[in-house]
Amino acid sequence: MDWDDELPQGRIYGQDQDHSRPGPVPGRDYADLVGGPLDGMLLDITGWTAQELQTGAALMTEAGQYGAGGRARYGPRPGERNRWDWAGDTP
């Protein structure tokens, strides 16, 4: 997300919970994950190419249908580059 006035709230996907600075960092670009096992988390998409942003991502999670080693698929919502919707789980 391009946050000019305020940073988004929420946990960052893949960030260690004991990280010295939890949460969003100024100057970074985030996608809000909507639905599925990672609902409400933020994904740091800073530096991603246009192709990567269009494709979305399969994110490792133990909370999905396939448990440890499974992935939750997320992709950008049409017209909203920084809101990514859940598209299902994959082994």
N, C-alpha and C positions, 0 to 999 in steps of 0.2 A: 504494500500500500504506500502511496506517496503521502506521507503524513506531514503536512506543513505546520499545523498548529498544535497537534497533540499526537502522542504515540498510541497505537492500539493497545488494548489490554489483552492479557492471556499468556499462556505458556507457549514457548517456542518448540516446535517439533524437533527432536534430536538434541535439545539442549539439556545438559546435565542439570538436574534440579539443585545441586550444590554449587552451581556456577556462581562466581562472585558477583555477577550482575545479571540476575534473572530478569526475564522479560525482554521486550523489544528495545532495540538500540537505535538512537537517533542516526539518520542517514542511511538506514537499511530499508529494503523494500520487502514487504510481507504480503502473503496471501492468507486470507481467513479461510480455514477449512470448515466446511458446512456439511453436517450429516455424518453418518457412519461412526466408526470407532474413534476417530480423531476430532470429532466435532468440537469446535470452540478453540482449537489450537491454531497457532500461526506457523506458517512455513516461510522461512527466509528464502526469498527468490532473488536476492541481490545478485546481479551479474549473470542471470540466466539469459540465454539467447532467445530470440523471438520464437524459434522452433520449439525449444524446450518449454517455453511458456504456453504455447499453443497445444502441445502434446499432453502436458500434465505430468503426473508422477504416480508411481506405485510405491507407497511408503511402508516400510517395515513396521509391524505392530503386533504385539501379543494379544491385543484386545479384539482383534477381528475374528471372523468365522473360522479361520484356520489356525488360530493360536500362534505359538512361537514359530517364527519363520514365515508367517503369512504376511501378506501385504494388503493395504487398503488403497484402492485406486481413486485419485482425485484429479479433476480437470477444471479449467477455468469456466465460469458461468458466462454464457454469451452476453457480450456487452459489459461485463464486469471483470476485468483482468485480475482483480485482487480478491475475488470471492470464488473459491474453488469448491465445487460440489462433489460429493462422494458418488462413485460410479460402481461400487461393489468391491468385494474382496477376492483375492486370488491366492493360491498356495505359493 
